[in-house]
Amino acid sequence: MKLLGIAITYNEGPRVPYVMAYYERLGIDKLIVFDNMSTDNTRELLSKYPFVEIKDYDTGGIFNESMNATIKNHYWKSYAHEYDWCV
């Protein structure tokens, strides 16, 4: 069974090791992280994990529920043929 994860982040550097440990325990095959132009070390920390793919997600520093909803509700569909589950 193949497992895909999708996450949205902004300046979550201090939490990255804990979140990644969780996803590793799940046995995730790929984690796609939409980074809202973090200004801390989030991107650098995430890039150390071979199963992580980072995508830019720029809302100009403003929380954008419409963009978040689009990612959460639709992005996984482009991977549905490759993965059995998405978290």
C-alpha distances in whole Angstrom, upper triangle without the diagonal:
4,7,10,13,17,20,24,26,30,31,29,30,31,27,25,25,24,21,19,19,18,15,15,15,12,10,10,9,12,15,18,21,24,27,30,32,32,35,34,32,29,28,29,27,24,24,24,20,19,16,18,20,23,24,28,29,32,34,37,37,37,34,33,31,31,29,27,26,26,23,21,22,21,20,16,17,17,14,13,12,10,8,6,8,11,13
4,7,10,14,17,21,23,27,28,26,27,28,25,22,22,22,19,17,18,16,13,13,14,11,9,7,6,9,11,14,17,20,23,26,29,29,32,31,29,25,24,26,24,20,21,21,17,16,12,14,16,19,21,24,25,29,31,34,34,34,31,30,29,28,26,24,24,23,20,19,19,19,17,13,15,15,11,10,11,8,5,5,7,9,11
4,7,10,13,17,20,23,25,23,24,25,21,19,19,19,16,14,15,13,10,11,12,8,7,5,5,7,9,11,14,17,20,23,26,26,29,28,26,23,22,23,21,18,19,19,16,15,11,12,14,17,18,22,22,26,28,31,30,30,28,27,25,25,23,21,21,20,17,16,17,17,15,11,13,14,10,10,12,9,6,6,5,6,8
4,7,10,14,16,20,22,20,21,23,20,17,18,18,15,13,15,13,10,12,13,10,10,6,6,5,6,8,11,14,17,20,22,22,26,25,24,20,19,21,19,16,17,18,14,14,10,10,11,13,15,18,19,22,24,27,27,27,24,23,22,22,20,17,18,17,14,13,14,14,11,8,11,11,8,9,11,9,6,8,6,5,6
4,7,10,13,17,19,17,18,20,17,14,16,15,12,11,13,11,8,11,13,10,10,7,8,6,4,6,8,11,14,17,19,19,23,22,21,17,17,19,17,13,15,17,13,14,10,9,10,12,13,16,16,20,21,24,24,24,21,21,19,20,17,15,15,15,12,11,13,13,11,9,12,13,10,12,14,12,10,11,8,5,5
4,7,10,14,16,15,17,19,16,14,16,16,12,12,15,13,11,14,16,13,14,11,11,9,6,5,6,8,11,14,16,17,20,20,19,15,15,18,17,13,15,17,14,15,12,10,10,10,10,13,13,16,18,21,20,20,18,17,16,16,14,11,12,12,8,8,11,11,8,8,11,12,11,12,16,14,12,14,11,7,6
4,7,10,13,11,14,16,13,12,14,14,10,11,14,13,11,14,16,15,16,13,14,11,7,6,5,6,8,11,14,14,17,17,16,13,13,16,15,12,14,16,14,16,13,10,10,10,10,12,11,14,15,18,17,17,15,15,14,15,13,10,12,12,9,8,12,13,11,11,15,15,14,16,19,18,16,17,14,11,8
4,7,10,10,13,15,13,12,15,15,12,13,17,16,14,17,20,18,19,16,17,14,11,9,6,5,6,7,11,11,15,15,15,12,12,15,15,12,15,17,16,18,16,12,12,10,9,10,8,11,12,15,14,14,11,11,11,13,10,8,11,11,8,9,13,14,12,13,16,17,17,19,22,21,19,21,18,14,12
4,7,6,9,12,10,10,14,14,11,13,16,16,15,18,20,19,21,18,19,16,12,11,7,6,5,6,9,8,11,11,12,8,10,13,12,11,13,16,16,18,16,13,13,10,10,10,9,11,12,14,12,13,11,12,13,15,13,10,14,15,12,13,16,17,15,17,20,20,20,22,25,24,22,24,21,17,15
4,6,9,11,11,11,15,15,14,15,18,18,18,21,23,23,24,21,22,19,16,14,10,9,6,5,7,5,8,9,10,8,9,13,13,12,15,17,17,20,19,15,15,12,12,11,9,10,11,12,9,11,10,12,14,16,14,12,16,17,15,16,19,20,18,20,23,23,23,26,29,27,26,27,25,21,19
4,6,8,9,10,13,14,13,15,18,18,19,21,23,23,25,22,24,21,17,16,12,12,8,8,8,5,6,5,7,6,9,11,11,11,14,16,17,20,20,16,17,14,14,13,13,13,14,14,11,13,13,16,17,20,18,16,20,21,18,19,23,24,22,23,27,26,26,29,31,30,28,30,27,23,21
4,6,5,6,10,11,10,12,14,15,15,18,20,20,22,20,21,19,15,15,11,12,10,10,11,8,10,8,8,6,9,11,10,10,13,15,15,18,18,15,16,13,15,15,14,15,16,17,14,16,15,17,18,21,19,16,20,21,18,18,22,23,21,22,26,26,25,27,30,28,26,28,25,21,18
4,5,5,8,10,10,11,14,15,16,17,19,21,22,20,21,19,16,16,13,14,11,13,12,9,9,6,5,4,8,9,7,9,12,12,14,17,17,15,16,14,16,16,16,17,19,19,17,19,18,21,22,24,22,20,23,24,21,21,25,26,24,24,28,28,27,29,32,29,27,29,26,23,21
4,6,7,8,10,11,13,14,16,17,19,20,22,21,23,21,18,19,16,17,15,16,16,12,13,9,8,8,12,12,9,11,14,14,15,19,19,17,19,17,19,19,20,21,22,22,19,21,20,23,24,27,24,22,25,26,24,23,27,28,26,26,30,30,29,31,34,31,29,30,27,24,21
4,6,6,6,9,10,11,13,14,16,17,19,18,20,19,15,16,14,15,14,16,16,13,14,12,11,9,12,13,10,11,14,14,14,18,17,15,17,16,18,19,19,21,21,23,20,21,19,22,22,25,23,20,23,24,21,20,24,26,24,24,27,28,26,28,31,28,26,27,24,21,18
4,5,5,6,8,10,11,12,14,15,16,15,17,15,12,14,11,13,12,15,15,12,14,11,9,7,9,10,7,7,11,11,10,14,14,12,14,13,16,17,17,20,21,22,20,22,20,22,22,25,22,20,22,23,20,20,23,24,22,22,25,25,24,26,28,26,23,25,22,19,17
4,6,5,6,9,10,10,12,14,15,15,17,16,14,16,14,17,16,18,19,16,17,14,12,10,12,12,8,9,12,10,10,14,14,13,16,16,19,20,21,23,25,26,24,25,24,26,26,28,26,23,26,27,23,23,26,27,25,24,27,27,25,27,29,27,24,25,23,21,18
4,5,5,6,9,10,11,13,15,14,17,17,14,16,15,18,17,19,20,18,19,16,15,12,15,15,11,11,15,14,13,16,15,14,17,17,20,22,22,24,26,27,25,26,24,25,25,28,26,22,25,26,23,22,25,26,24,23,27,28,25,27,29,27,24,24,22,19,16
4,5,5,6,9,10,11,13,12,15,14,11,13,12,14,15,17,19,16,19,16,15,12,14,15,11,10,14,13,12,15,13,12,15,15,17,19,19,22,23,25,23,23,21,23,22,24,22,19,21,22,19,18,21,23,21,20,23,24,22,23,26,23,21,21,18,16,13
4,5,5,6,9,10,11,10,12,11,9,12,11,15,15,18,19,17,19,17,14,12,13,13,10,8,11,10,8,11,10,9,13,13,17,19,20,22,24,26,24,25,23,25,24,26,24,21,23,24,20,19,22,23,21,19,23,23,21,22,24,22,19,20,18,16,13
4,6,5,6,9,10,10,13,14,12,15,15,18,19,22,23,20,22,20,17,15,16,16,12,12,14,13,10,13,12,12,16,17,20,23,23,26,28,30,28,29,27,28,27,29,27,24,26,27,23,22,25,26,24,22,25,26,23,24,26,23,21,21,19,17,15
4,5,5,6,9,9,13,13,12,15,15,18,19,21,23,21,24,21,19,16,18,18,15,13,16,15,13,15,13,13,17,18,20,23,23,26,27,29,27,28,25,26,25,27,25,22,23,25,21,19,22,24,22,20,23,24,21,22,25,22,19,19,16,15,12
4,5,5,6,6,9,9,8,12,12,16,17,20,22,21,23,21,19,16,17,17,14,12,14,14,11,12,10,10,13,15,18,21,21,24,26,28,27,27,25,25,24,26,24,21,22,22,19,17,20,21,19,17,20,21,18,19,21,18,15,16,13,12,10
4,5,5,6,9,10,10,14,15,18,19,23,24,23,25,23,20,17,18,18,15,13,14,13,10,11,9,11,14,17,20,23,24,27,29,31,30,30,28,29,28,29,27,24,25,26,22,21,23,24,22,19,23,23,20,21,22,19,16,17,15,14,13
4,5,8,11,13,13,17,17,21,22,25,27,25,28,25,23,20,21,21,18,16,18,17,13,15,13,14,18,20,23,26,26,30,31,34,32,32,30,31,29,31,29,26,27,27,24,22,25,26,24,21,24,25,21,22,23,21,18,17,15,15,13
4,5,9,11,11,15,16,20,22,25,27,25,28,26,24,21,21,22,19,17,19,18,14,15,12,14,17,19,22,25,25,29,30,33,31,31,29,29,27,29,27,24,24,25,21,19,22,22,21,18,21,22,18,19,20,18,14,14,12,12,10
4,6,9,11,14,16,20,22,25,27,26,29,27,24,21,21,22,19,16,18,17,13,13,10,13,16,18,21,24,25,29,31,33,32,33,30,30,29,30,28,25,26,26,22,21,23,23,21,18,20,21,17,18,19,16,13,13,12,12,12
4,6,7,11,13,17,19,22,24,23,26,25,22,19,19,20,17,14,16,15,11,11,8,10,12,15,18,21,22,26,27,30,29,30,27,27,26,27,24,22,22,22,19,17,19,20,17,14,17,17,14,15,16,13,10,11,10,9,9
4,7,10,13,17,19,23,24,24,27,26,23,20,19,20,18,15,15,15,11,10,6,9,11,14,17,20,22,25,28,30,30,31,28,28,27,27,25,22,23,22,19,18,20,19,17,14,16,16,12,13,14,11,9,11,10,10,11
4,6,10,13,15,19,21,21,24,23,21,17,16,17,16,12,13,13,10,9,5,6,7,11,13,17,18,22,24,27,26,27,25,25,24,24,21,19,20,19,16,16,18,17,14,12,14,14,10,13,14,11,9,12,11,10,10
4,6,10,12,16,17,17,20,20,18,14,13,15,14,10,11,12,9,9,6,5,6,8,11,14,15,19,21,24,23,24,22,21,21,21,18,16,18,17,13,13,16,16,12,11,14,14,12,14,16,13,12,14,12,9,9
4,7,9,13,15,15,19,19,17,14,12,15,14,10,11,14,11,11,8,6,5,6,7,11,12,15,18,20,20,21,19,19,18,19,15,14,15,14,11,11,14,13,10,10,13,12,11,14,16,14,13,15,13,11,10
4,6,9,11,12,15,15,14,10,9,12,12,8,10,13,11,13,10,7,6,5,6,8,9,13,15,17,17,18,16,16,16,17,14,12,15,14,10,11,15,14,11,12,15,15,14,17,19,17,16,19,16,13,12
4,6,9,10,14,15,15,11,10,14,14,11,12,16,15,16,14,10,9,6,5,6,5,9,11,14,14,15,13,13,14,14,11,10,12,12,9,11,14,13,11,12,16,15,15,18,21,19,18,21,18,15,14
4,5,6,10,11,11,8,8,11,12,10,12,15,15,17,15,12,10,7,6,5,5,8,10,12,11,13,12,13,15,16,12,11,15,15,12,14,17,17,14,16,19,19,19,22,24,23,22,24,22,18,17
4,6,9,11,13,10,10,14,15,13,15,18,19,20,19,15,14,10,9,6,5,5,7,8,8,9,9,10,13,14,11,10,14,14,12,14,18,18,16,18,21,21,21,24,27,26,25,27,24,21,19
4,6,9,11,9,9,12,14,13,14,18,19,20,20,16,14,11,10,7,7,6,8,8,8,11,12,13,16,17,14,14,18,18,16,18,21,21,19,21,24,23,24,27,29,28,27,30,27,24,22
4,6,8,6,7,10,11,11,13,16,17,20,20,16,15,11,12,9,10,9,11,11,9,12,13,15,17,19,16,16,19,20,17,19,23,23,21,22,26,25,25,28,31,29,28,30,28,24,22
4,7,8,9,11,12,13,15,17,19,22,22,19,18,14,15,13,13,12,14,12,11,14,15,18,20,22,20,19,23,23,21,23,26,27,24,26,29,29,29,32,34,32,31,34,31,28,26
4,6,8,9,10,12,13,15,17,20,21,18,18,15,16,15,15,15,17,16,14,17,17,20,22,24,22,21,24,25,22,24,27,28,25,27,30,30,29,32,34,32,31,33,31,27,25
4,6,5,6,9,10,11,14,17,18,15,16,13,15,15,16,17,19,18,17,19,20,22,24,26,23,22,25,26,23,24,28,28,25,26,29,29,28,31,33,30,29,31,29,26,24
4,6,5,6,9,10,12,15,15,12,13,10,12,12,13,15,17,17,15,18,18,20,21,23,20,18,22,22,19,20,24,24,22,22,26,25,24,27,29,27,26,28,25,22,20
4,5,5,6,9,11,13,14,10,10,8,10,10,12,14,16,17,16,19,19,20,22,23,20,19,22,22,19,20,24,23,20,21,24,23,23,26,28,25,24,27,25,22,20
4,6,5,7,10,12,14,11,12,10,13,13,16,17,20,20,19,22,22,24,26,27,24,22,26,25,22,23,27,27,23,24,27,26,25,28,30,27,26,29,27,24,23
4,5,6,8,11,13,10,12,11,14,15,17,19,21,22,21,23,23,24,25,27,24,22,25,25,22,23,26,26,23,23,27,26,24,27,29,26,25,27,25,22,21
4,5,6,9,9,7,8,8,11,13,15,17,20,21,20,22,21,22,23,25,21,20,23,22,19,20,23,23,20,20,23,22,21,23,25,22,21,23,21,19,17
4,5,7,9,7,8,8,11,13,16,18,21,22,22,24,24,24,26,27,23,22,25,24,20,22,25,24,21,21,24,22,21,24,25,22,22,24,23,20,20
4,6,9,8,10,11,15,17,19,22,25,26,25,27,27,28,29,30,26,25,27,27,23,24,27,27,23,23,26,25,23,26,27,23,23,25,24,22,21
4,6,6,9,10,14,17,19,22,25,27,26,27,26,27,28,29,25,23,26,25,22,22,25,24,21,20,23,22,20,22,24,20,19,21,20,18,17
4,6,8,11,14,17,20,23,26,28,28,29,28,29,29,29,26,24,26,26,22,22,25,24,21,19,22,21,18,21,21,18,17,20,19,18,18
4,7,10,13,17,19,22,25,27,27,28,27,27,27,27,24,22,24,23,19,19,22,21,17,16,19,17,15,17,18,15,14,16,15,14,14
4,6,10,13,15,18,21,23,23,24,23,23,23,24,21,19,21,20,16,17,20,19,16,15,18,17,15,17,19,16,15,18,16,14,14
4,7,10,13,16,19,21,21,23,22,21,22,22,18,17,19,18,15,16,19,17,14,14,16,15,13,17,18,15,15,18,17,15,15
4,7,9,12,16,18,18,19,19,19,20,20,16,15,18,17,13,15,18,17,14,15,18,16,15,19,20,18,18,21,19,16,16
4,6,10,13,15,16,17,17,16,17,17,13,13,16,14,11,14,17,15,12,14,16,15,15,18,20,19,19,22,20,17,17
4,6,10,12,13,14,14,14,16,16,12,13,16,14,12,15,18,17,14,16,19,17,18,21,23,22,22,25,23,20,19
4,7,9,10,11,11,10,12,12,9,10,13,12,10,13,15,15,13,15,18,17,18,21,24,23,23,25,23,19,19
4,6,7,9,10,10,13,13,10,11,14,14,13,16,18,18,16,19,21,20,22,25,27,27,26,29,27,23,22
4,5,6,7,6,10,10,8,10,13,13,13,15,18,18,17,20,22,22,24,26,29,29,28,30,28,24,23
4,6,9,9,13,14,12,14,17,17,17,19,21,22,20,24,26,25,27,30,32,32,32,34,31,28,26
4,7,9,13,14,13,13,17,18,17,19,22,22,21,24,27,27,28,30,33,33,32,34,31,27,25
4,6,10,11,11,11,15,16,16,17,20,21,21,23,26,26,28,30,33,33,32,33,30,26,25
4,6,9,9,9,11,13,13,14,17,18,18,21,23,24,25,27,31,30,29,30,27,24,21
4,5,6,6,9,10,11,12,14,16,16,19,21,22,23,25,28,29,27,29,26,22,21
4,5,5,6,9,10,10,12,14,15,17,19,21,22,23,27,27,26,27,24,20,19
4,5,5,6,9,10,10,12,13,16,17,19,21,22,25,26,25,26,24,20,19
4,5,5,6,9,10,10,11,14,16,16,18,20,23,24,23,25,22,19,18
4,5,5,6,8,10,10,13,15,16,18,19,22,23,21,22,20,16,15
4,5,5,6,8,10,12,13,15,17,18,21,22,21,21,19,15,14
4,6,5,6,7,10,11,13,15,16,19,20,19,20,18,15,15
4,6,6,5,8,10,11,12,14,17,18,17,18,16,12,12
4,6,7,7,10,12,13,14,17,17,16,17,14,10,10
4,6,7,8,11,12,12,16,17,16,16,14,11,11
4,6,6,8,10,10,14,15,15,16,14,12,13
4,5,6,8,9,13,13,13,15,13,10,12
4,5,5,6,10,10,9,11,9,7,9
4,5,5,8,10,10,11,11,9,12
4,6,8,9,10,13,13,11,14
4,6,5,6,9,10,9,12
4,5,6,7,8,8,12
4,6,8,10,11,15
4,7,9,10,14
4,6,7,11
4,7,10
4,7
4
